[in-house]
Amino acid sequence: MFRHLLLCLAFTPLMTTAKPTFDEYVSELKLEAHEKGFSQEIIELAFDKVTFHKRAVKADKNQPETKLTLDTYIRTRVPDWKVAQARSHFVENQTLLNQVAQQFGVQPRFIIALWGNESNFGKIQGKFPVISALTTLAYEGRRETLFKKELFAALTILSEGHIDKDKFLGSWAGAMGQSQFMPSSFLNYAVDFDGDGKKDIWNNQADVFASIANYLKSEGWDDELTWGRQVRLPEGFNASLAGLQKNKMKTLSEWQALGIRRFNGADLPSVDISASLIMPDDENGRIYLVYQNFHTLMKWNRSTYFGAAVSYLSEKIKDGA
């Protein structure tokens, strides 16, 4: 009989907790928001008409997997028309950019380059309601902890009055404004540069530029350095020396001794700077020696392709200036 009981238990399905409906999940989020100290007024405002966005889930699950080369990526992300617009914006906003640069210690060309790469100079910010997008992705469940954290950060933004609910829009993933900050980044780095009481990264260029600069400076930017440079490798170079790990950084003189030269074949600069060697594709693609500022760009976006595109556009801005 005991053996029969064991057999029965072995083949008895385990009880599982049914996934709540979206509306039930929203009710749970409201309770959690209340426990975190948000007012009932803000909770009701935030979750009023919140909807499940299938497009956000589809976009999250179907992010491009096509293998691009860096050359193709840069041609796509930094076409000639974007270079021309970047140079124009650089000139038009010179006074404001200089004020931001003086306060935060970030070269204006990098502010413009990030602005251009993130939102096409403010033209493409996303049209998803931020609360609905984040609630959808939290409910979907694969990265619930991450998106719940961002959701409650978004509630804080609303409660502080930086943006009206009907204008609180962003990407399918909740990235917001002309700088495409996630809500937690907004709370950490957004700046009210013009002193109007709002950190407006959606419409106010002064706040946008200052917020970008504040992020970079807070994460280790050094305005006495550039980002890096494209280089050439000698024949038979040991490719295992490449990588962004801190223990792989070497001084320029050490890279020089290993046979690395500027892209035009000249010696590397004779300055005491440490650099990482990166090969975004492989040794047959573009090769760079990158400095600490590039490591800071990697905190903004962990793609070496993105970092290279921002750096490339910054150089084009510099050439035009």
C-alpha positions, 0 to 999 in steps of 0.5 A: 500500500505504501508503494502504491501511495508513492507511485500515486504521488510520483504521477500526481501533477504538481500544483502551480500558481496560475499567472494573474491576469493583466488587470490583477497584476496592475492591482498588485502593482498599485498595492506595492506602490502604496507600500512604497509611499506613493500617494493614492492620487499619483497611483490612480493617475499613473495607472489610469487607462494602463494597457497591455502593449503586445507591440512592446513584448514583440519588440522585446522578444524580436530584437534584431539578431542579424549580424552587421559589420561595424562598417555597415552599422556606422553607414546606417547610424551616421550617414552623411545627412546626420553628419551635416545636421550634427555640425549645424546643431553644434554651431546653432547651440554653441553658446548653450553647449559652452555653458554646459561644457564649462559646468560639467566638463564634457566636450560639446561635440560628444553631447551632440553626437550622443543626442544625434545617435539616441534620438536623431536630435530629438526627432525620434523619442518614441510614442509608447505611454511609459507607464503602460510599456513598463507595466507590460514588460514587467507583467510579461515576466522575463525581466520583471525585477528590472522593469518593476524597478523602472516602473516605480522610478517612472512613478517618482518622475510623475510625482515630482511633476517633471512631465504631464501624464499625457506627455509621458511617452518613450520607447517600447522599453521605457527609454524617454526623451531626447536623451533616451534615459530609462526612468532610473537614469533620469532620477540619477542624472537628469538636470534642470539646467534652466532652473524652471523646476522641471527636468525636461528631457522631452522638450528643453534642449538646455536640460537635455544637453546638461543631462547628457553631460551630467551622466558622462561626467558622473560616470568618469568622463575626462574632458582633457582626453578624447575617446581613442583612435583607429589603429593598425596591427602588425603582422602576427599580432596576438589578438587575445590582448584585445578587450575592454577588461581593465587588466588588458589596458596598457599605456600607449608606449606599451602598445607602440612597443607591441607594433601598433601604429596609428591608422596612417602608419605613424607612431602613437602619441607620446603621452602617458595614457592607458588604452584598451585595444578593441576589435568590434568585428575581428582583426580584419575589421576596424581596430581601435585603441580606446581611452577611459572616455570610451569606457564611459560610453560603454556604461551608457550603452554596452555595445562597442558598435554604439560607442564607435558610432558616437565616437565617429560622429564626434570626430566628424563634428570636430572636422567640420568645426 
